[in-house]
């Protein structure tokens, strides 16, 4: 049921919002999940080649973080008047 709700919400939005959501999960994976789970091992922490690969993964995650910040800030205008339609009420002076 949770998977259905998650996928239902994922496929109902517009394509650029889907790309933004995908970029968010890529940055969480690259900046949090992969380094946190792999750097617990002392053997992997001391391997230079593995640390180089992890640094490339984290660098990719940082790029996606910048992408998410820019896309979400440009997606919605900062003026509250442009967030929706303002309906005038009749009878109020």
Secondary structure, DSSP 8 states (H G I E B T S, - for coil): -HHHHHHHHHHSS-HHHHHHHHHHHHHHIIIIIHHHHHTT-HHHHT-HHHHHHHHHHHHHHHHHHHHHHHHHHHHS-S-GGGSS-----TT--
